[in-house]
């Protein structure tokens, strides 16, 4: 039964990734695109965790933590670049 729930969750997060990709490409302004990219990072983290549950290994949980840290730093850096014109002061 858990397998069906995992595949349903994979389908839902896959659809969410496609909708976020649409918002990244058609977004009316840059801030909407940044938020869509950040939401895509969150969806990929969820997919990694679901895949780790499906496989029964902890490696994917560690990979999701690394992906979360890189995603957060990249979102902050991109926002800072847009606000100030540079990342490093």
Secondary structure by P-SEA (a helix, b strand, c coil): caaaaaaaaaaaaaaaaaaaaaaaaccccaaaaaaaaaaaaaaaaaaaaaaaaaaccaaaaaaaaaaaaaaaaaaaaaaaaaacccccc
